[in-house]
Amino acid sequence: MTKLNVPDMSCGHCKAAVEKAVTSVDATATVAVDLEARTVEISATVSDAALIDALKSEGYESSAA
């Protein structure tokens, strides 16, 4: 399980974009977005770096929580 801080997430659109970014690199990933805490928990088979890069490609900076 990977937990990332995504400080620029604030709305439903952000949630959808983050989920899309994660599933674009791992279609089997499970994603739990917490907008209030601005974090995302991901269970995936790809590296944390790949997840961070995917979020960055959607315009969201992230870091390990």
PDBQT receptor file of N, H, CA, C and O in Angstrom, charges set to zero:
ATOM      1  N   MET A   1       0.855  -1.178   0.000  1.00  0.00    +0.000 N 
ATOM      2  CA  MET A   1       0.000   0.000   0.000  1.00  0.00    +0.000 C 
ATOM      3  C   MET A   1       0.896   1.234   0.000  1.00  0.00    +0.000 C 
ATOM      4  O   MET A   1       1.838   1.340   0.786  1.00  0.00    +0.000 OA
ATOM      5  N   THR A   2       0.588   2.139  -0.878  1.00  0.00    +0.000 N 
ATOM      6  H   THR A   2      -0.176   2.052  -1.516  1.00  0.00    +0.000 HD
ATOM      7  CA  THR A   2       1.307   3.404  -0.992  1.00  0.00    +0.000 C 
ATOM      8  C   THR A   2       0.372   4.517  -0.557  1.00  0.00    +0.000 C 
ATOM      9  O   THR A   2      -0.793   4.550  -0.953  1.00  0.00    +0.000 OA
ATOM     10  N   LYS A   3       0.885   5.428   0.257  1.00  0.00    +0.000 N 
ATOM     11  H   LYS A   3       1.831   5.402   0.579  1.00  0.00    +0.000 HD
ATOM     12  CA  LYS A   3       0.109   6.609   0.649  1.00  0.00    +0.000 C 
ATOM     13  C   LYS A   3       0.864   7.838   0.178  1.00  0.00    +0.000 C 
ATOM     14  O   LYS A   3       2.042   8.021   0.489  1.00  0.00    +0.000 OA
ATOM     15  N   LEU A   4       0.165   8.679  -0.579  1.00  0.00    +0.000 N 
ATOM     16  H   LEU A   4      -0.791   8.530  -0.832  1.00  0.00    +0.000 HD
ATOM     17  CA  LEU A   4       0.776   9.887  -1.116  1.00  0.00    +0.000 C 
ATOM     18  C   LEU A   4       0.028  11.126  -0.663  1.00  0.00    +0.000 C 
ATOM     19  O   LEU A   4      -1.198  11.116  -0.552  1.00  0.00    +0.000 OA
ATOM     20  N   ASN A   5       0.760  12.182  -0.404  1.00  0.00    +0.000 N 
ATOM     21  H   ASN A   5       1.756  12.190  -0.495  1.00  0.00    +0.000 HD
ATOM     22  CA  ASN A   5       0.184  13.506  -0.165  1.00  0.00    +0.000 C 
ATOM     23  C   ASN A   5      -0.006  14.157  -1.532  1.00  0.00    +0.000 C 
ATOM     24  O   ASN A   5       0.905  14.157  -2.360  1.00  0.00    +0.000 OA
ATOM     25  N   VAL A   6      -1.178  14.704  -1.759  1.00  0.00    +0.000 N 
ATOM     26  H   VAL A   6      -1.918  14.704  -1.087  1.00  0.00    +0.000 HD
ATOM     27  CA  VAL A   6      -1.471  15.408  -3.009  1.00  0.00    +0.000 C 
ATOM     28  C   VAL A   6      -2.098  16.743  -2.609  1.00  0.00    +0.000 C 
ATOM     29  O   VAL A   6      -3.323  16.871  -2.590  1.00  0.00    +0.000 OA
ATOM     30  N   PRO A   7      -1.267  17.736  -2.291  1.00  0.00    +0.000 N 
ATOM     31  CA  PRO A   7      -1.764  18.980  -1.685  1.00  0.00    +0.000 C 
ATOM     32  C   PRO A   7      -2.713  19.806  -2.550  1.00  0.00    +0.000 C 
ATOM     33  O   PRO A   7      -3.480  20.603  -2.010  1.00  0.00    +0.000 OA
ATOM     34  N   ASP A   8      -2.687  19.644  -3.872  1.00  0.00    +0.000 N 
ATOM     35  H   ASP A   8      -2.064  18.997  -4.311  1.00  0.00    +0.000 HD
ATOM     36  CA  ASP A   8      -3.536  20.459  -4.741  1.00  0.00    +0.000 C 
ATOM     37  C   ASP A   8      -4.908  19.841  -5.003  1.00  0.00    +0.000 C 
ATOM     38  O   ASP A   8      -5.709  20.431  -5.728  1.00  0.00    +0.000 OA
ATOM     39  N   MET A   9      -5.201  18.676  -4.437  1.00  0.00    +0.000 N 
ATOM     40  H   MET A   9      -4.551  18.196  -3.848  1.00  0.00    +0.000 HD
ATOM     41  CA  MET A   9      -6.519  18.046  -4.602  1.00  0.00    +0.000 C 
ATOM     42  C   MET A   9      -7.535  18.770  -3.732  1.00  0.00    +0.000 C 
ATOM     43  O   MET A   9      -7.293  19.012  -2.550  1.00  0.00    +0.000 OA
ATOM     44  N   SER A  10      -8.686  19.118  -4.330  1.00  0.00    +0.000 N 
ATOM     45  H   SER A  10      -8.883  18.922  -5.290  1.00  0.00    +0.000 HD
ATOM     46  CA  SER A  10      -9.677  19.825  -3.512  1.00  0.00    +0.000 C 
ATOM     47  C   SER A  10     -11.126  19.568  -3.894  1.00  0.00    +0.000 C 
ATOM     48  O   SER A  10     -12.030  20.042  -3.206  1.00  0.00    +0.000 OA
ATOM     49  N   CYS A  11     -11.375  18.827  -4.976  1.00  0.00    +0.000 N 
ATOM     50  H   CYS A  11     -10.640  18.441  -5.535  1.00  0.00    +0.000 HD
ATOM     51  CA  CYS A  11     -12.761  18.671  -5.429  1.00  0.00    +0.000 C 
ATOM     52  C   CYS A  11     -12.976  17.316  -6.094  1.00  0.00    +0.000 C 
ATOM     53  O   CYS A  11     -12.048  16.520  -6.238  1.00  0.00    +0.000 OA
ATOM     54  N   GLY A  12     -14.198  17.080  -6.488  1.00  0.00    +0.000 N 
ATOM     55  H   GLY A  12     -14.951  17.727  -6.371  1.00  0.00    +0.000 HD
ATOM     56  CA  GLY A  12     -14.541  15.833  -7.150  1.00  0.00    +0.000 C 
ATOM     57  C   GLY A  12     -13.803  15.632  -8.460  1.00  0.00    +0.000 C 
ATOM     58  O   GLY A  12     -13.440  14.507  -8.803  1.00  0.00    +0.000 OA
ATOM     59  N   HIS A  13     -13.577  16.717  -9.200  1.00  0.00    +0.000 N 
ATOM     60  H   HIS A  13     -13.871  17.631  -8.921  1.00  0.00    +0.000 HD
ATOM     61  CA  HIS A  13     -12.809  16.618 -10.442  1.00  0.00    +0.000 C 
ATOM     62  C   HIS A  13     -11.391  16.144 -10.138  1.00  0.00    +0.000 C 
ATOM     63  O   HIS A  13     -10.848  15.296 -10.846  1.00  0.00    +0.000 OA
ATOM     64  N   CYS A  14     -10.797  16.690  -9.090  1.00  0.00    +0.000 N 
ATOM     65  H   CYS A  14     -11.237  17.379  -8.514  1.00  0.00    +0.000 HD
ATOM     66  CA  CYS A  14      -9.446  16.284  -8.692  1.00  0.00    +0.000 C 
ATOM     67  C   CYS A  14      -9.425  14.791  -8.363  1.00  0.00    +0.000 C 
ATOM     68  O   CYS A  14      -8.527  14.064  -8.789  1.00  0.00    +0.000 OA
ATOM     69  N   LYS A  15     -10.407  14.353  -7.614  1.00  0.00    +0.000 N 
ATOM     70  H   LYS A  15     -11.137  14.943  -7.269  1.00  0.00    +0.000 HD
ATOM     71  CA  LYS A  15     -10.501  12.943  -7.229  1.00  0.00    +0.000 C 
ATOM     72  C   LYS A  15     -10.542  12.058  -8.467  1.00  0.00    +0.000 C 
ATOM     73  O   LYS A  15      -9.816  11.067  -8.553  1.00  0.00    +0.000 OA
ATOM     74  N   ALA A  16     -11.385  12.412  -9.417  1.00  0.00    +0.000 N 
ATOM     75  H   ALA A  16     -11.975  13.216  -9.348  1.00  0.00    +0.000 HD
ATOM     76  CA  ALA A  16     -11.514  11.631 -10.649  1.00  0.00    +0.000 C 
ATOM     77  C   ALA A  16     -10.215  11.634 -11.448  1.00  0.00    +0.000 C 
ATOM     78  O   ALA A  16      -9.826  10.605 -12.001  1.00  0.00    +0.000 OA
ATOM     79  N   ALA A  17      -9.547  12.776 -11.514  1.00  0.00    +0.000 N 
ATOM     80  H   ALA A  17      -9.863  13.611 -11.065  1.00  0.00    +0.000 HD
ATOM     81  CA  ALA A  17      -8.303  12.878 -12.267  1.00  0.00    +0.000 C 
ATOM     82  C   ALA A  17      -7.207  12.025 -11.632  1.00  0.00    +0.000 C 
ATOM     83  O   ALA A  17      -6.432  11.381 -12.339  1.00  0.00    +0.000 OA
ATOM     84  N   VAL A  18      -7.143  12.020 -10.314  1.00  0.00    +0.000 N 
ATOM     85  H   VAL A  18      -7.773  12.543  -9.740  1.00  0.00    +0.000 HD
ATOM     86  CA  VAL A  18      -6.143  11.224  -9.606  1.00  0.00    +0.000 C 
ATOM     87  C   VAL A  18      -6.426   9.736  -9.816  1.00  0.00    +0.000 C 
ATOM     88  O   VAL A  18      -5.506   8.964 -10.085  1.00  0.00    +0.000 OA
ATOM     89  N   GLU A  19      -7.677   9.335  -9.697  1.00  0.00    +0.000 N 
ATOM     90  H   GLU A  19      -8.424   9.963  -9.479  1.00  0.00    +0.000 HD
ATOM     91  CA  GLU A  19      -8.036   7.932  -9.926  1.00  0.00    +0.000 C 
ATOM     92  C   GLU A  19      -7.690   7.509 -11.350  1.00  0.00    +0.000 C 
ATOM     93  O   GLU A  19      -7.167   6.415 -11.561  1.00  0.00    +0.000 OA
ATOM     94  N   LYS A  20      -7.976   8.357 -12.316  1.00  0.00    +0.000 N 
ATOM     95  H   LYS A  20      -8.401   9.245 -12.144  1.00  0.00    +0.000 HD
ATOM     96  CA  LYS A  20      -7.672   8.069 -13.717  1.00  0.00    +0.000 C 
ATOM     97  C   LYS A  20      -6.169   7.933 -13.937  1.00  0.00    +0.000 C 
ATOM     98  O   LYS A  20      -5.721   7.029 -14.641  1.00  0.00    +0.000 OA
ATOM     99  N   ALA A  21      -5.395   8.827 -13.337  1.00  0.00    +0.000 N 
ATOM    100  H   ALA A  21      -5.759   9.562 -12.765  1.00  0.00    +0.000 HD
ATOM    101  CA  ALA A  21      -3.947   8.786 -13.493  1.00  0.00    +0.000 C 
ATOM    102  C   ALA A  21      -3.375   7.471 -12.957  1.00  0.00    +0.000 C 
ATOM    103  O   ALA A  21      -2.525   6.847 -13.592  1.00  0.00    +0.000 OA
ATOM    104  N   VAL A  22      -3.851   7.064 -11.787  1.00  0.00    +0.000 N 
ATOM    105  H   VAL A  22      -4.542   7.571 -11.271  1.00  0.00    +0.000 HD
ATOM    106  CA  VAL A  22      -3.346   5.825 -11.178  1.00  0.00    +0.000 C 
ATOM    107  C   VAL A  22      -3.728   4.619 -12.027  1.00  0.00    +0.000 C 
ATOM    108  O   VAL A  22      -2.889   3.763 -12.304  1.00  0.00    +0.000 OA
ATOM    109  N   THR A  23      -4.980   4.550 -12.436  1.00  0.00    +0.000 N 
ATOM    110  H   THR A  23      -5.662   5.246 -12.210  1.00  0.00    +0.000 HD
ATOM    111  CA  THR A  23      -5.410   3.377 -13.197  1.00  0.00    +0.000 C 
ATOM    112  C   THR A  23      -4.833   3.358 -14.612  1.00  0.00    +0.000 C 
ATOM    113  O   THR A  23      -4.866   2.322 -15.276  1.00  0.00    +0.000 OA
ATOM    114  N   SER A  24      -4.308   4.482 -15.077  1.00  0.00    +0.000 N 
ATOM    115  H   SER A  24      -4.281   5.324 -14.538  1.00  0.00    +0.000 HD
ATOM    116  CA  SER A  24      -3.662   4.496 -16.392  1.00  0.00    +0.000 C 
ATOM    117  C   SER A  24      -2.328   3.758 -16.362  1.00  0.00    +0.000 C 
ATOM    118  O   SER A  24      -1.876   3.263 -17.394  1.00  0.00    +0.000 OA
ATOM    119  N   VAL A  25      -1.694   3.677 -15.199  1.00  0.00    +0.000 N 
ATOM    120  H   VAL A  25      -2.061   4.079 -14.360  1.00  0.00    +0.000 HD
ATOM    121  CA  VAL A  25      -0.427   2.943 -15.093  1.00  0.00    +0.000 C 
ATOM    122  C   VAL A  25      -0.612   1.558 -14.496  1.00  0.00    +0.000 C 
ATOM    123  O   VAL A  25       0.261   0.704 -14.647  1.00  0.00    +0.000 OA
ATOM    124  N   ASP A  26      -1.736   1.316 -13.816  1.00  0.00    +0.000 N 
ATOM    125  H   ASP A  26      -2.445   2.010 -13.693  1.00  0.00    +0.000 HD
ATOM    126  CA  ASP A  26      -2.054  -0.002 -13.267  1.00  0.00    +0.000 C 
ATOM    127  C   ASP A  26      -3.565  -0.146 -13.206  1.00  0.00    +0.000 C 
ATOM    128  O   ASP A  26      -4.215   0.332 -12.277  1.00  0.00    +0.000 OA
ATOM    129  N   ALA A  27      -4.111  -0.816 -14.217  1.00  0.00    +0.000 N 
ATOM    130  H   ALA A  27      -3.583  -1.204 -14.972  1.00  0.00    +0.000 HD
ATOM    131  CA  ALA A  27      -5.562  -0.947 -14.325  1.00  0.00    +0.000 C 
ATOM    132  C   ALA A  27      -6.178  -1.725 -13.167  1.00  0.00    +0.000 C 
ATOM    133  O   ALA A  27      -7.381  -1.618 -12.926  1.00  0.00    +0.000 OA
ATOM    134  N   THR A  28      -5.378  -2.501 -12.450  1.00  0.00    +0.000 N 
ATOM    135  H   THR A  28      -4.401  -2.587 -12.646  1.00  0.00    +0.000 HD
ATOM    136  CA  THR A  28      -5.905  -3.298 -11.339  1.00  0.00    +0.000 C 
ATOM    137  C   THR A  28      -5.746  -2.609  -9.988  1.00  0.00    +0.000 C 
ATOM    138  O   THR A  28      -6.104  -3.179  -8.958  1.00  0.00    +0.000 OA
ATOM    139  N   ALA A  29      -5.221  -1.409  -9.984  1.00  0.00    +0.000 N 
ATOM    140  H   ALA A  29      -4.930  -0.946 -10.822  1.00  0.00    +0.000 HD
ATOM    141  CA  ALA A  29      -4.970  -0.680  -8.733  1.00  0.00    +0.000 C 
ATOM    142  C   ALA A  29      -6.273  -0.342  -8.025  1.00  0.00    +0.000 C 
ATOM    143  O   ALA A  29      -7.297  -0.097  -8.662  1.00  0.00    +0.000 OA
ATOM    144  N   THR A  30      -6.218  -0.331  -6.694  1.00  0.00    +0.000 N 
ATOM    145  H   THR A  30      -5.385  -0.530  -6.177  1.00  0.00    +0.000 HD
ATOM    146  CA  THR A  30      -7.325   0.203  -5.911  1.00  0.00    +0.000 C 
ATOM    147  C   THR A  30      -6.871   1.559  -5.383  1.00  0.00    +0.000 C 
ATOM    148  O   THR A  30      -5.728   1.725  -4.957  1.00  0.00    +0.000 OA
ATOM    149  N   VAL A  31      -7.776   2.510  -5.417  1.00  0.00    +0.000 N 
ATOM    150  H   VAL A  31      -8.704   2.375  -5.762  1.00  0.00    +0.000 HD
ATOM    151  CA  VAL A  31      -7.442   3.894  -5.078  1.00  0.00    +0.000 C 
ATOM    152  C   VAL A  31      -8.460   4.413  -4.070  1.00  0.00    +0.000 C 
ATOM    153  O   VAL A  31      -9.668   4.319  -4.287  1.00  0.00    +0.000 OA
ATOM    154  N   ALA A  32      -7.958   4.965  -2.960  1.00  0.00    +0.000 N 
ATOM    155  H   ALA A  32      -6.977   5.042  -2.783  1.00  0.00    +0.000 HD
ATOM    156  CA  ALA A  32      -8.823   5.578  -1.949  1.00  0.00    +0.000 C 
ATOM    157  C   ALA A  32      -8.367   7.022  -1.751  1.00  0.00    +0.000 C 
ATOM    158  O   ALA A  32      -7.307   7.282  -1.182  1.00  0.00    +0.000 OA
ATOM    159  N   VAL A  33      -9.187   7.952  -2.232  1.00  0.00    +0.000 N 
ATOM    160  H   VAL A  33     -10.048   7.741  -2.694  1.00  0.00    +0.000 HD
ATOM    161  CA  VAL A  33      -8.858   9.375  -2.163  1.00  0.00    +0.000 C 
ATOM    162  C   VAL A  33      -9.543   9.987  -0.938  1.00  0.00    +0.000 C 
ATOM    163  O   VAL A  33     -10.733   9.774  -0.708  1.00  0.00    +0.000 OA
ATOM    164  N   ASP A  34      -8.777  10.747  -0.160  1.00  0.00    +0.000 N 
ATOM    165  H   ASP A  34      -7.810  10.920  -0.347  1.00  0.00    +0.000 HD
ATOM    166  CA  ASP A  34      -9.322  11.494   0.972  1.00  0.00    +0.000 C 
ATOM    167  C   ASP A  34      -9.106  12.975   0.671  1.00  0.00    +0.000 C 
ATOM    168  O   ASP A  34      -8.022  13.513   0.896  1.00  0.00    +0.000 OA
ATOM    169  N   LEU A  35     -10.151  13.625   0.160  1.00  0.00    +0.000 N 
ATOM    170  H   LEU A  35     -11.032  13.188  -0.023  1.00  0.00    +0.000 HD
ATOM    171  CA  LEU A  35     -10.017  15.033  -0.227  1.00  0.00    +0.000 C 
ATOM    172  C   LEU A  35      -9.726  15.927   0.963  1.00  0.00    +0.000 C 
ATOM    173  O   LEU A  35      -8.942  16.869   0.847  1.00  0.00    +0.000 OA
ATOM    174  N   GLU A  36     -10.338  15.653   2.102  1.00  0.00    +0.000 N 
ATOM    175  H   GLU A  36     -10.975  14.888   2.196  1.00  0.00    +0.000 HD
ATOM    176  CA  GLU A  36     -10.132  16.491   3.280  1.00  0.00    +0.000 C 
ATOM    177  C   GLU A  36      -8.671  16.457   3.736  1.00  0.00    +0.000 C 
ATOM    178  O   GLU A  36      -8.086  17.493   4.054  1.00  0.00    +0.000 OA
ATOM    179  N   ALA A  37      -8.096  15.264   3.762  1.00  0.00    +0.000 N 
ATOM    180  H   ALA A  37      -8.571  14.423   3.504  1.00  0.00    +0.000 HD
ATOM    181  CA  ALA A  37      -6.695  15.117   4.180  1.00  0.00    +0.000 C 
ATOM    182  C   ALA A  37      -5.730  15.368   3.025  1.00  0.00    +0.000 C 
ATOM    183  O   ALA A  37      -4.526  15.521   3.229  1.00  0.00    +0.000 OA
ATOM    184  N   ARG A  38      -6.274  15.407   1.813  1.00  0.00    +0.000 N 
ATOM    185  H   ARG A  38      -7.252  15.282   1.647  1.00  0.00    +0.000 HD
ATOM    186  CA  ARG A  38      -5.478  15.580   0.597  1.00  0.00    +0.000 C 
ATOM    187  C   ARG A  38      -4.424  14.484   0.457  1.00  0.00    +0.000 C 
ATOM    188  O   ARG A  38      -3.252  14.735   0.178  1.00  0.00    +0.000 OA
ATOM    189  N   THR A  39      -4.902  13.259   0.665  1.00  0.00    +0.000 N 
ATOM    190  H   THR A  39      -5.854  13.056   0.892  1.00  0.00    +0.000 HD
ATOM    191  CA  THR A  39      -4.041  12.082   0.514  1.00  0.00    +0.000 C 
ATOM    192  C   THR A  39      -4.737  11.063  -0.366  1.00  0.00    +0.000 C 
ATOM    193  O   THR A  39      -5.950  11.114  -0.571  1.00  0.00    +0.000 OA
ATOM    194  N   VAL A  40      -3.944  10.140  -0.879  1.00  0.00    +0.000 N 
ATOM    195  H   VAL A  40      -2.959  10.099  -0.712  1.00  0.00    +0.000 HD
ATOM    196  CA  VAL A  40      -4.476   9.028  -1.655  1.00  0.00    +0.000 C 
ATOM    197  C   VAL A  40      -3.728   7.765  -1.249  1.00  0.00    +0.000 C 
ATOM    198  O   VAL A  40      -2.498   7.748  -1.188  1.00  0.00    +0.000 OA
ATOM    199  N   GLU A  41      -4.489   6.711  -0.972  1.00  0.00    +0.000 N 
ATOM    200  H   GLU A  41      -5.488   6.725  -1.021  1.00  0.00    +0.000 HD
ATOM    201  CA  GLU A  41      -3.905   5.411  -0.662  1.00  0.00    +0.000 C 
ATOM    202  C   GLU A  41      -4.112   4.526  -1.875  1.00  0.00    +0.000 C 
ATOM    203  O   GLU A  41      -5.216   4.421  -2.409  1.00  0.00    +0.000 OA
ATOM    204  N   ILE A  42      -3.023   3.889  -2.302  1.00  0.00    +0.000 N 
ATOM    205  H   ILE A  42      -2.126   3.975  -1.868  1.00  0.00    +0.000 HD
ATOM    206  CA  ILE A  42      -3.046   3.124  -3.545  1.00  0.00    +0.000 C 
ATOM    207  C   ILE A  42      -2.464   1.741  -3.301  1.00  0.00    +0.000 C 
ATOM    208  O   ILE A  42      -1.404   1.593  -2.692  1.00  0.00    +0.000 OA
ATOM    209  N   SER A  43      -3.166   0.749  -3.780  1.00  0.00    +0.000 N 
ATOM    210  H   SER A  43      -4.027   0.869  -4.274  1.00  0.00    +0.000 HD
ATOM    211  CA  SER A  43      -2.646  -0.612  -3.799  1.00  0.00    +0.000 C 
ATOM    212  C   SER A  43      -2.411  -0.934  -5.263  1.00  0.00    +0.000 C 
ATOM    213  O   SER A  43      -3.357  -1.105  -6.032  1.00  0.00    +0.000 OA
ATOM    214  N   ALA A  44      -1.134  -1.017  -5.646  1.00  0.00    +0.000 N 
ATOM    215  H   ALA A  44      -0.366  -0.879  -5.021  1.00  0.00    +0.000 HD
ATOM    216  CA  ALA A  44      -0.795  -1.198  -7.055  1.00  0.00    +0.000 C 
ATOM    217  C   ALA A  44       0.441  -2.080  -7.197  1.00  0.00    +0.000 C 
ATOM    218  O   ALA A  44       1.171  -2.322  -6.237  1.00  0.00    +0.000 OA
ATOM    219  N   THR A  45       0.649  -2.546  -8.409  1.00  0.00    +0.000 N 
ATOM    220  H   THR A  45       0.055  -2.349  -9.189  1.00  0.00    +0.000 HD
ATOM    221  CA  THR A  45       1.797  -3.399  -8.692  1.00  0.00    +0.000 C 
ATOM    222  C   THR A  45       2.953  -2.624  -9.322  1.00  0.00    +0.000 C 
ATOM    223  O   THR A  45       3.959  -3.219  -9.709  1.00  0.00    +0.000 OA
ATOM    224  N   VAL A  46       2.820  -1.320  -9.425  1.00  0.00    +0.000 N 
ATOM    225  H   VAL A  46       2.003  -0.836  -9.110  1.00  0.00    +0.000 HD
ATOM    226  CA  VAL A  46       3.881  -0.484 -10.005  1.00  0.00    +0.000 C 
ATOM    227  C   VAL A  46       4.588   0.286  -8.898  1.00  0.00    +0.000 C 
ATOM    228  O   VAL A  46       4.097   0.362  -7.771  1.00  0.00    +0.000 OA
ATOM    229  N   SER A  47       5.721   0.846  -9.219  1.00  0.00    +0.000 N 
ATOM    230  H   SER A  47       6.120   0.785 -10.134  1.00  0.00    +0.000 HD
ATOM    231  CA  SER A  47       6.528   1.560  -8.227  1.00  0.00    +0.000 C 
ATOM    232  C   SER A  47       5.877   2.875  -7.800  1.00  0.00    +0.000 C 
ATOM    233  O   SER A  47       5.039   3.440  -8.503  1.00  0.00    +0.000 OA
ATOM    234  N   ASP A  48       6.292   3.336  -6.629  1.00  0.00    +0.000 N 
ATOM    235  H   ASP A  48       6.972   2.878  -6.058  1.00  0.00    +0.000 HD
ATOM    236  CA  ASP A  48       5.820   4.637  -6.142  1.00  0.00    +0.000 C 
ATOM    237  C   ASP A  48       6.198   5.735  -7.134  1.00  0.00    +0.000 C 
ATOM    238  O   ASP A  48       5.418   6.656  -7.378  1.00  0.00    +0.000 OA
ATOM    239  N   ALA A  49       7.396   5.631  -7.701  1.00  0.00    +0.000 N 
ATOM    240  H   ALA A  49       8.029   4.883  -7.503  1.00  0.00    +0.000 HD
ATOM    241  CA  ALA A  49       7.857   6.639  -8.663  1.00  0.00    +0.000 C 
ATOM    242  C   ALA A  49       6.938   6.688  -9.878  1.00  0.00    +0.000 C 
ATOM    243  O   ALA A  49       6.649   7.770 -10.387  1.00  0.00    +0.000 OA
ATOM    244  N   ALA A  50       6.478   5.538 -10.347  1.00  0.00    +0.000 N 
ATOM    245  H   ALA A  50       6.712   4.658  -9.933  1.00  0.00    +0.000 HD
ATOM    246  CA  ALA A  50       5.566   5.500 -11.493  1.00  0.00    +0.000 C 
ATOM    247  C   ALA A  50       4.236   6.166 -11.147  1.00  0.00    +0.000 C 
ATOM    248  O   ALA A  50       3.650   6.863 -11.975  1.00  0.00    +0.000 OA
ATOM    249  N   LEU A  51       3.764   5.947  -9.916  1.00  0.00    +0.000 N 
ATOM    250  H   LEU A  51       4.240   5.381  -9.243  1.00  0.00    +0.000 HD
ATOM    251  CA  LEU A  51       2.513   6.571  -9.469  1.00  0.00    +0.000 C 
ATOM    252  C   LEU A  51       2.671   8.083  -9.378  1.00  0.00    +0.000 C 
ATOM    253  O   LEU A  51       1.797   8.831  -9.816  1.00  0.00    +0.000 OA
ATOM    254  N   ILE A  52       3.770   8.526  -8.817  1.00  0.00    +0.000 N 
ATOM    255  H   ILE A  52       4.480   7.918  -8.460  1.00  0.00    +0.000 HD
ATOM    256  CA  ILE A  52       4.041   9.964  -8.679  1.00  0.00    +0.000 C 
ATOM    257  C   ILE A  52       4.138  10.610 -10.060  1.00  0.00    +0.000 C 
ATOM    258  O   ILE A  52       3.622  11.707 -10.271  1.00  0.00    +0.000 OA
ATOM    259  N   ASP A  53       4.803   9.928 -11.004  1.00  0.00    +0.000 N 
ATOM    260  H   ASP A  53       5.222   9.037 -10.833  1.00  0.00    +0.000 HD
ATOM    261  CA  ASP A  53       4.918  10.445 -12.377  1.00  0.00    +0.000 C 
ATOM    262  C   ASP A  53       3.546  10.532 -13.040  1.00  0.00    +0.000 C 
ATOM    263  O   ASP A  53       3.259  11.493 -13.754  1.00  0.00    +0.000 OA
ATOM    264  N   ALA A  54       2.693   9.525 -12.804  1.00  0.00    +0.000 N 
ATOM    265  H   ALA A  54       2.926   8.744 -12.225  1.00  0.00    +0.000 HD
ATOM    266  CA  ALA A  54       1.354   9.533 -13.394  1.00  0.00    +0.000 C 
ATOM    267  C   ALA A  54       0.537  10.710 -12.865  1.00  0.00    +0.000 C 
ATOM    268  O   ALA A  54      -0.169  11.373 -13.624  1.00  0.00    +0.000 OA
ATOM    269  N   LEU A  55       0.634  10.964 -11.563  1.00  0.00    +0.000 N 
ATOM    270  H   LEU A  55       1.208  10.425 -10.946  1.00  0.00    +0.000 HD
ATOM    271  CA  LEU A  55      -0.081  12.101 -10.988  1.00  0.00    +0.000 C 
ATOM    272  C   LEU A  55       0.462  13.415 -11.537  1.00  0.00    +0.000 C 
ATOM    273  O   LEU A  55      -0.300  14.336 -11.828  1.00  0.00    +0.000 OA
ATOM    274  N   LYS A  56       1.765  13.495 -11.675  1.00  0.00    +0.000 N 
ATOM    275  H   LYS A  56       2.384  12.747 -11.439  1.00  0.00    +0.000 HD
ATOM    276  CA  LYS A  56       2.386  14.717 -12.208  1.00  0.00    +0.000 C 
ATOM    277  C   LYS A  56       1.915  14.983 -13.633  1.00  0.00    +0.000 C 
ATOM    278  O   LYS A  56       1.720  16.137 -14.016  1.00  0.00    +0.000 OA
ATOM    279  N   SER A  57       1.729  13.919 -14.426  1.00  0.00    +0.000 N 
ATOM    280  H   SER A  57       1.886  12.982 -14.115  1.00  0.00    +0.000 HD
ATOM    281  CA  SER A  57       1.270  14.084 -15.803  1.00  0.00    +0.000 C 
ATOM    282  C   SER A  57      -0.148  14.668 -15.851  1.00  0.00    +0.000 C 
ATOM    283  O   SER A  57      -0.537  15.273 -16.850  1.00  0.00    +0.000 OA
ATOM    284  N   GLU A  58      -0.915  14.488 -14.775  1.00  0.00    +0.000 N 
ATOM    285  H   GLU A  58      -0.599  13.996 -13.964  1.00  0.00    +0.000 HD
ATOM    286  CA  GLU A  58      -2.260  15.072 -14.682  1.00  0.00    +0.000 C 
ATOM    287  C   GLU A  58      -2.229  16.453 -14.016  1.00  0.00    +0.000 C 
ATOM    288  O   GLU A  58      -3.272  17.090 -13.866  1.00  0.00    +0.000 OA
ATOM    289  N   GLY A  59      -1.040  16.919 -13.616  1.00  0.00    +0.000 N 
ATOM    290  H   GLY A  59      -0.193  16.402 -13.738  1.00  0.00    +0.000 HD
ATOM    291  CA  GLY A  59      -0.909  18.251 -13.038  1.00  0.00    +0.000 C 
ATOM    292  C   GLY A  59      -0.909  18.283 -11.522  1.00  0.00    +0.000 C 
ATOM    293  O   GLY A  59      -1.064  19.348 -10.926  1.00  0.00    +0.000 OA
ATOM    294  N   TYR A  60      -0.736  17.112 -10.881  1.00  0.00    +0.000 N 
ATOM    295  H   TYR A  60      -0.610  16.247 -11.366  1.00  0.00    +0.000 HD
ATOM    296  CA  TYR A  60      -0.762  17.033  -9.414  1.00  0.00    +0.000 C 
ATOM    297  C   TYR A  60       0.598  16.621  -8.870  1.00  0.00    +0.000 C 
ATOM    298  O   TYR A  60       1.065  15.508  -9.109  1.00  0.00    +0.000 OA
ATOM    299  N   GLU A  61       1.215  17.519  -8.146  1.00  0.00    +0.000 N 
ATOM    300  H   GLU A  61       0.835  18.424  -7.952  1.00  0.00    +0.000 HD
ATOM    301  CA  GLU A  61       2.457  17.180  -7.447  1.00  0.00    +0.000 C 
ATOM    302  C   GLU A  61       2.081  16.293  -6.276  1.00  0.00    +0.000 C 
ATOM    303  O   GLU A  61       1.037  16.489  -5.653  1.00  0.00    +0.000 OA
ATOM    304  N   SER A  62       2.928  15.318  -5.974  1.00  0.00    +0.000 N 
ATOM    305  H   SER A  62       3.775  15.159  -6.480  1.00  0.00    +0.000 HD
ATOM    306  CA  SER A  62       2.654  14.425  -4.856  1.00  0.00    +0.000 C 
ATOM    307  C   SER A  62       3.964  13.987  -4.230  1.00  0.00    +0.000 C 
ATOM    308  O   SER A  62       5.032  14.098  -4.832  1.00  0.00    +0.000 OA
ATOM    309  N   SER A  63       3.859  13.488  -3.009  1.00  0.00    +0.000 N 
ATOM    310  H   SER A  63       2.991  13.398  -2.519  1.00  0.00    +0.000 HD
ATOM    311  CA  SER A  63       5.024  12.982  -2.295  1.00  0.00    +0.000 C 
ATOM    312  C   SER A  63       4.564  11.899  -1.340  1.00  0.00    +0.000 C 
ATOM    313  O   SER A  63       3.385  11.815  -0.994  1.00  0.00    +0.000 OA
ATOM    314  N   ALA A  64       5.505  11.074  -0.918  1.00  0.00    +0.000 N 
ATOM    315  H   ALA A  64       6.462  11.142  -1.198  1.00  0.00    +0.000 HD
ATOM    316  CA  ALA A  64       5.179  10.007   0.031  1.00  0.00    +0.000 C 
ATOM    317  C   ALA A  64       4.657  10.613   1.318  1.00  0.00    +0.000 C 
ATOM    318  O   ALA A  64       5.179  11.615   1.807  1.00  0.00    +0.000 OA
ATOM    319  N   ALA A  65       3.627   9.996   1.857  1.00  0.00    +0.000 N 
ATOM    320  H   ALA A  65       3.203   9.182   1.460  1.00  0.00    +0.000 HD
ATOM    321  CA  ALA A  65       3.025  10.493   3.099  1.00  0.00    +0.000 C 
ATOM    322  C   ALA A  65       3.727   9.896   4.290  1.00  0.00    +0.000 C 
ATOM    323  O   ALA A  65       3.368  10.190   5.430  1.00  0.00    +0.000 OA
TER     324      ALA A  65
